[in-house]
Amino acid sequence: MADGNADIVVIGGGVNGTSIAMHLSRMGAGKVLLLEKGHLAGGASGRSGAMVREHYLHPTLVRMAMEASRIFHNFGDAVGGDARFIETGRALFFGERDEAAARANVEMNRELGVDIHTLTPPELAELVPQANLEGIVLGVYEPTSGYADPVATTYAYANRAREFGAEIVTECAVTELLTQGGRVIGVNTERGTIEADAVVVATGPWINQLAAPLGESLPISPIRVQMVHLRRPPSLESLNTNIIDYTTGAYFRVDSGYGTLIGGEDSDDLTEVVNPDGFGLNADHNTITRFWDRAKMRFPDFSAATQRGGYGSLYDMTPDGNPILDSSSNVDGLYWAVGFSGHGFKLSPVVGRMVAEFVMHGESADHPIYEFRASRFAEGDLLEADHPYEGRRHQ
């Protein structure tokens, strides 16, 4: 790519960068150029569990997730293309320590319009007969939840962005944000300089490689997370509901065929800070056995599963586990859309619109983007739940 110019540069070709580029282009933001150092969905987006759900612990996030879920259910008309969304339902298992919080959160979600309800252990046994429910005192069920294909979703956003006039350039790393007189004026890339009136940085765990030289390091940690893939044995082939088990610290996401992806939900599973340019792409042996043991505790027949490896991915974790959607405090025309902390995929249809509106108009039309400002951490005004679940960074 030769030197050039754009009205707005978006950095990062993951699910949120492409969604932002699509919405900016659809809203008539001028010449939008998305730059990705590798290939689309090549970072954390392509390794996402890609679960879609509306159950959240804060009203703003609930409303955003409700809108996003409607879009995933109607993706072809709402966006264009196919996100390959599959509705599985989602059951949450709670022990005594989280029962009161779960009931309060279900009530709040229902008041906002989420199709979600509590289940007694006998009702939960009817829904998930394969489970050993020892120690479970409450179930929560969200029937319209499911999962999508994160790569297909990212490319769908990118294709629509192109249709609206955006240019997308891959294999082109941004090496520097250019400023003059307190305002962004473009970016340096490994292929040349791009002049721009505004820049949106959606680089996830790589954010501070660009922000720190401007004196604006954001409170984001690149955390390695791991997923383990099991081929379910015949006795579990009918297990087609996504499960979040708050007692064993495991989640179970249905995969293609008769596979299940198992991830960790404990705080200890979100402590491995890594270099995002050099981390373990495969699951560690001890993590495979640890997650498999958690699976067998709740579903004993997983002892007969076939283990098919696993993989590592990245969360861009903030102190409150929620994103930063904000403008730079030092540089006019520079915007951050980072820190999704494992929530980025499911919220991407809405985040893209919110950020595009913020860039063009200084505010989002309905959801309060102010709550996601970077300064909330220094102000002690974190975006936290009234009724959090114990031992969880990822709520």
C-alpha positions as CSV (number, residue, x, y, z in Angstrom):
1,M,0.0,0.0,0.0
2,A,1.4,3.4,-0.9
3,D,1.2,6.5,1.1
4,G,-2.4,7.9,1.1
5,N,-5.1,9.4,3.2
6,A,-8.5,8.6,4.7
7,D,-11.1,10.4,6.7
8,I,-11.1,7.7,9.4
9,V,-8.6,4.9,10.0
10,V,-9.7,1.9,12.0
11,I,-6.8,-0.2,13.4
12,G,-7.6,-3.9,14.0
13,G,-9.4,-6.5,11.8
14,G,-11.1,-8.4,14.6
15,V,-14.8,-8.6,15.1
16,N,-15.1,-5.2,16.7
17,G,-12.8,-3.4,14.3
18,T,-14.7,-4.7,11.3
19,S,-18.0,-3.9,12.9
20,I,-16.9,-0.3,13.6
21,A,-15.7,0.1,10.1
22,M,-19.0,-1.2,8.7
23,H,-21.1,1.1,10.8
24,L,-18.9,4.1,10.1
25,S,-19.2,3.4,6.4
26,R,-22.9,2.8,6.6
27,M,-23.4,6.1,8.4
28,G,-21.6,8.1,5.7
29,A,-18.3,8.9,7.6
30,G,-16.4,9.4,4.4
31,K,-13.4,7.4,3.4
32,V,-12.9,4.7,6.0
33,L,-9.8,2.6,5.9
34,L,-9.3,-0.5,8.1
35,L,-5.8,-1.7,8.7
36,E,-4.9,-5.2,10.0
37,K,-1.4,-6.4,10.7
38,G,-2.3,-10.0,9.8
39,H,-5.5,-11.4,8.5
40,L,-9.0,-10.7,9.5
41,A,-10.1,-12.6,12.7
42,G,-6.5,-13.7,13.1
43,G,-6.2,-12.6,16.7
44,A,-8.5,-13.2,19.6
45,S,-11.7,-12.9,17.5
46,G,-11.0,-16.1,15.5
47,R,-10.3,-18.0,18.7
48,S,-13.4,-16.8,20.5
49,G,-16.0,-19.1,22.0
50,A,-18.5,-16.8,20.3
51,M,-21.3,-17.4,22.7
52,V,-24.4,-15.2,22.3
53,R,-26.4,-14.4,25.4
54,E,-28.4,-11.6,27.0
55,H,-27.8,-12.5,30.7
56,Y,-25.6,-9.8,32.2
57,L,-25.1,-8.3,35.6
58,H,-25.4,-4.6,34.8
59,P,-28.4,-3.0,33.1
60,T,-26.4,-1.2,30.4
61,L,-24.8,-4.5,29.4
62,V,-28.1,-6.3,29.5
63,R,-29.6,-3.8,27.1
64,M,-26.6,-3.9,24.7
65,A,-26.7,-7.7,24.8
66,M,-30.4,-7.8,24.1
67,E,-29.9,-5.7,21.0
68,A,-26.9,-7.8,19.9
69,S,-28.8,-11.0,20.3
70,R,-31.7,-9.8,18.1
71,I,-29.1,-9.0,15.4
72,F,-27.5,-12.4,15.6
73,H,-30.9,-14.0,15.4
74,N,-31.6,-12.0,12.3
75,F,-28.1,-11.4,11.0
76,G,-28.8,-11.7,7.2
77,D,-31.3,-8.9,7.3
78,A,-29.7,-6.8,10.0
79,V,-26.1,-7.0,8.8
80,G,-25.8,-9.1,5.7
81,G,-24.1,-12.4,5.2
82,D,-24.2,-15.3,7.6
83,A,-22.8,-15.4,11.1
84,R,-23.8,-19.1,11.3
85,F,-25.7,-18.5,14.6
86,I,-27.1,-21.7,16.2
87,E,-29.6,-21.4,19.0
88,T,-28.7,-23.9,21.8
89,G,-30.1,-22.4,24.9
90,R,-27.9,-21.7,27.9
91,A,-28.2,-23.2,31.4
92,L,-26.3,-21.8,34.4
93,F,-25.6,-24.0,37.4
94,F,-25.4,-22.3,40.8
95,G,-24.5,-23.5,44.3
96,E,-25.6,-22.0,47.5
97,R,-23.0,-19.2,47.6
98,D,-24.4,-17.6,44.4
99,E,-28.1,-18.4,44.8
100,A,-29.2,-15.0,46.1
101,A,-27.1,-13.1,43.5
102,A,-28.5,-15.3,40.7
103,R,-32.1,-14.7,41.7
104,A,-31.5,-11.0,41.9
105,N,-29.8,-10.9,38.5
106,V,-32.6,-13.0,36.9
107,E,-35.2,-10.6,38.3
108,M,-33.3,-7.6,36.9
109,N,-32.8,-9.2,33.5
110,R,-36.5,-10.2,33.3
111,E,-37.6,-6.6,34.2
112,L,-35.5,-5.4,31.2
113,G,-37.2,-8.0,28.9
114,V,-34.8,-10.9,28.8
115,D,-36.3,-14.3,28.2
116,I,-34.7,-15.9,31.2
117,H,-36.0,-17.8,34.3
118,T,-34.8,-19.9,37.2
119,L,-35.1,-23.6,37.5
120,T,-35.3,-25.9,40.5
121,P,-32.9,-28.9,40.5
122,P,-35.6,-31.3,39.4
123,E,-36.5,-28.9,36.5
124,L,-32.8,-28.6,35.6
125,A,-32.6,-32.4,35.6
126,E,-35.3,-32.5,33.0
127,L,-33.5,-30.0,30.8
128,V,-30.0,-31.5,31.2
129,P,-30.6,-35.2,32.3
130,Q,-26.9,-36.0,31.6
131,A,-25.7,-33.9,34.5
132,N,-24.8,-34.9,38.0
133,L,-26.5,-32.0,39.9
134,E,-24.9,-32.7,43.3
135,G,-24.3,-29.4,45.0
136,I,-26.6,-27.4,42.6
137,V,-29.3,-25.5,44.3
138,L,-30.5,-23.3,41.4
139,G,-30.5,-23.3,37.6
140,V,-31.0,-20.4,35.3
141,Y,-32.1,-20.9,31.7
142,E,-31.9,-18.6,28.7
143,P,-33.6,-20.5,25.9
144,T,-32.6,-18.1,23.0
145,S,-28.9,-18.1,23.7
146,G,-26.5,-19.9,21.4
147,Y,-23.2,-19.4,19.5
148,A,-22.0,-18.2,16.2
149,D,-18.9,-18.6,14.0
150,P,-16.5,-15.7,14.9
151,V,-14.6,-15.9,11.6
152,A,-17.7,-15.9,9.5
153,T,-19.1,-13.0,11.6
154,T,-15.9,-10.9,11.2
155,Y,-15.8,-11.5,7.4
156,A,-19.5,-10.6,7.2
157,Y,-18.9,-7.2,8.8
158,A,-15.8,-6.7,6.6
159,N,-17.8,-7.5,3.4
160,R,-20.6,-5.2,4.3
161,A,-18.0,-2.5,5.2
162,R,-16.6,-2.8,1.7
163,E,-20.0,-2.7,0.1
164,F,-20.6,0.6,1.9
165,G,-17.3,2.0,0.5
166,A,-14.7,1.1,3.2
167,E,-11.2,-0.1,2.2
168,I,-9.7,-3.0,4.1
169,V,-6.0,-3.7,4.0
170,T,-4.5,-6.7,5.6
171,E,-0.8,-7.7,6.2
172,C,-0.2,-4.0,7.1
173,A,0.9,-3.3,10.6
174,V,0.5,0.1,12.1
175,T,3.7,1.1,13.8
176,E,2.9,4.6,15.1
177,L,0.1,7.0,15.7
178,L,1.0,10.4,14.3
179,T,0.0,13.6,16.1
180,Q,0.5,17.3,15.7
181,G,-0.5,20.0,18.0
182,G,-2.5,17.7,20.2
183,R,-4.4,16.1,17.4
184,V,-4.1,12.9,15.5
185,I,-3.0,13.4,11.9
186,G,-2.6,9.8,10.7
187,V,-0.6,6.6,11.2
188,N,2.7,5.2,10.1
189,T,2.5,1.6,8.8
190,E,5.1,-0.9,7.5
191,R,3.9,0.1,4.0
192,G,3.8,3.8,4.3
193,T,2.1,6.8,6.0
194,I,-1.6,7.3,6.0
195,E,-3.0,10.8,6.8
196,A,-6.3,10.8,8.6
197,D,-8.7,13.1,10.4
198,A,-9.6,10.4,13.0
199,V,-8.2,7.1,14.1
200,V,-10.1,4.3,16.0
201,V,-7.8,1.8,17.7
202,A,-9.4,-1.6,18.1
203,T,-6.3,-3.7,18.7
204,G,-7.3,-5.6,21.8
205,P,-4.3,-6.9,23.8
206,W,-1.9,-4.9,21.6
207,I,-3.4,-1.5,22.5
208,N,-0.5,-0.2,24.6
209,Q,2.0,-0.8,21.9
210,L,0.4,2.2,20.2
211,A,-1.0,4.1,23.2
212,A,2.0,4.1,25.5
213,P,4.3,6.2,23.3
214,L,1.6,8.9,23.5
215,G,1.8,8.8,27.3
216,E,-1.6,7.1,27.6
217,S,-1.2,3.5,28.7
218,L,-4.6,2.0,29.3
219,P,-5.3,-0.4,32.2
220,I,-5.5,-3.5,30.0
221,S,-3.7,-6.8,30.6
222,P,-3.1,-9.3,27.8
223,I,-4.4,-12.5,29.5
224,R,-4.0,-15.9,28.0
225,V,-7.0,-18.1,28.2
226,Q,-7.3,-21.7,27.1
227,M,-10.0,-23.9,25.6
228,V,-10.1,-27.7,25.5
229,H,-11.9,-29.7,22.9
230,L,-13.6,-33.0,23.7
231,R,-15.5,-35.3,21.4
232,R,-18.5,-36.4,23.4
233,P,-19.1,-40.1,23.8
234,P,-22.4,-41.5,22.6
235,S,-24.1,-41.1,26.0
236,L,-23.5,-37.4,25.7
237,E,-24.3,-36.8,22.1
238,S,-27.7,-35.4,23.0
239,L,-26.0,-32.7,25.2
240,N,-26.8,-29.7,22.9
241,T,-27.2,-27.0,25.5
242,N,-24.4,-24.6,26.4
243,I,-23.6,-24.8,30.1
244,I,-22.0,-22.4,32.6
245,D,-21.2,-24.2,35.8
246,Y,-20.4,-21.7,38.6
247,T,-19.6,-24.5,41.0
248,T,-16.8,-26.2,39.1
249,G,-15.6,-23.2,37.2
250,A,-16.2,-24.6,33.8
251,Y,-18.2,-23.7,30.8
252,F,-19.3,-26.1,28.1
253,R,-20.0,-24.7,24.6
254,V,-21.5,-27.0,22.0
255,D,-19.2,-27.4,18.9
256,S,-19.8,-28.8,15.5
257,G,-20.7,-32.4,15.2
258,Y,-20.5,-34.0,18.7
259,G,-17.8,-31.8,20.1
260,T,-17.7,-29.6,23.2
261,L,-15.4,-26.8,23.9
262,I,-14.6,-26.4,27.6
263,G,-13.2,-23.2,29.1
264,G,-12.4,-21.9,32.6
265,E,-14.6,-19.5,34.6
266,D,-12.5,-19.3,37.8
267,S,-10.5,-16.2,38.6
268,D,-7.4,-18.4,38.6
269,D,-8.1,-19.2,34.9
270,L,-7.6,-15.5,34.1
271,T,-4.2,-14.7,35.6
272,E,-1.6,-15.6,33.0
273,V,-0.3,-12.3,31.7
274,V,1.6,-12.8,28.4
275,N,3.2,-11.1,25.5
276,P,0.5,-10.9,22.9
277,D,3.1,-11.4,20.2
278,G,4.4,-14.6,21.7
279,F,2.1,-16.8,23.7
280,G,1.2,-20.5,23.8
281,L,-1.3,-21.2,20.9
282,N,-2.0,-24.7,22.1
283,A,-3.6,-25.7,25.4
284,D,-1.2,-26.9,28.1
285,H,-1.3,-30.5,29.1
286,N,-2.1,-29.7,32.7
287,T,-5.0,-27.4,31.6
288,I,-6.4,-30.1,29.4
289,T,-6.5,-32.5,32.4
290,R,-7.7,-29.9,34.8
291,F,-10.6,-28.8,32.6
292,W,-11.4,-32.4,31.7
293,D,-11.6,-33.2,35.4
294,R,-14.1,-30.3,35.9
295,A,-16.2,-31.7,33.1
296,K,-16.3,-35.1,34.6
297,M,-17.4,-33.7,38.0
298,R,-20.6,-32.4,36.5
299,F,-21.0,-34.8,33.6
300,P,-19.4,-38.2,34.6
301,D,-19.7,-39.6,31.1
302,F,-17.1,-37.2,29.9
303,S,-14.7,-39.8,31.3
304,A,-15.3,-41.7,28.1
305,A,-14.8,-38.6,25.8
306,T,-12.0,-38.4,23.2
307,Q,-9.7,-35.5,23.9
308,R,-8.9,-33.6,20.8
309,G,-6.5,-31.0,22.0
310,G,-7.2,-27.3,22.6
311,Y,-5.9,-23.9,22.0
312,G,-4.9,-20.6,23.6
313,S,-6.4,-17.2,23.0
314,L,-6.3,-13.8,24.6
315,Y,-8.5,-11.5,26.6
316,D,-7.7,-7.8,26.8
317,M,-8.7,-7.6,30.5
318,T,-9.6,-4.4,32.3
319,P,-9.9,-4.1,36.1
320,D,-13.7,-4.3,36.0
321,G,-13.9,-6.8,33.2
322,N,-15.6,-4.4,30.8
323,P,-14.5,-2.5,27.7
324,I,-13.1,0.9,27.2
325,L,-15.0,2.9,24.6
326,D,-13.7,6.4,24.7
327,S,-11.7,9.2,23.1
328,S,-8.1,9.8,24.0
329,S,-7.5,12.1,26.9
330,N,-4.4,13.5,25.2
331,V,-5.0,13.5,21.5
332,D,-8.1,14.9,19.7
333,G,-9.5,12.7,17.0
334,L,-8.1,9.5,18.6
335,Y,-10.5,6.8,19.9
336,W,-10.2,3.6,21.9
337,A,-12.4,0.5,21.5
338,V,-10.5,-2.1,23.5
339,G,-10.6,-4.0,26.8
340,F,-13.5,-6.3,26.0
341,S,-12.4,-8.8,28.6
342,G,-14.0,-11.8,26.9
343,H,-17.3,-10.0,26.0
344,G,-16.2,-8.6,22.6
345,F,-17.8,-11.0,20.3
346,K,-21.4,-11.1,21.6
347,L,-21.5,-7.3,21.9
348,S,-19.9,-6.5,18.6
349,P,-23.0,-5.6,16.5
350,V,-23.8,-3.0,19.1
351,V,-20.3,-1.8,20.0
352,G,-19.7,-1.1,16.3
353,R,-22.7,1.2,16.1
354,M,-22.0,2.9,19.5
355,V,-18.4,3.7,18.6
356,A,-19.3,4.9,15.1
357,E,-21.9,7.2,16.6
358,F,-19.4,8.4,19.2
359,V,-16.8,9.2,16.5
360,M,-19.3,11.1,14.3
361,H,-21.5,12.8,16.9
362,G,-19.7,12.7,20.3
363,E,-22.3,10.3,21.9
364,S,-24.1,7.1,21.2
365,A,-27.8,7.3,20.4
366,D,-29.2,5.1,23.2
367,H,-26.7,3.1,25.2
368,P,-24.6,5.4,27.6
369,I,-21.1,5.1,26.1
370,Y,-20.0,7.4,28.9
371,E,-20.1,4.5,31.3
372,F,-17.2,2.9,29.3
373,R,-14.9,5.9,29.6
374,A,-11.2,5.1,30.4
375,S,-11.2,7.6,33.3
376,R,-13.6,5.5,35.4
377,F,-10.7,3.5,36.8
378,A,-8.9,6.5,38.2
379,E,-12.2,7.9,39.4
380,G,-13.1,4.8,41.3
381,D,-16.4,4.5,39.3
382,L,-16.0,1.0,37.9
383,L,-18.7,-0.6,35.9
384,E,-19.6,-3.3,38.3
385,A,-22.5,-5.5,39.2
386,D,-24.8,-4.9,42.2
387,H,-24.9,-8.7,42.7
388,P,-21.7,-10.2,41.4
389,Y,-21.0,-13.9,41.4
390,E,-18.2,-15.0,43.7
391,G,-14.7,-15.7,42.4
392,R,-15.3,-14.4,38.9
393,R,-13.5,-11.7,36.9
394,H,-15.4,-12.5,33.8
395,Q,-19.1,-11.7,34.7
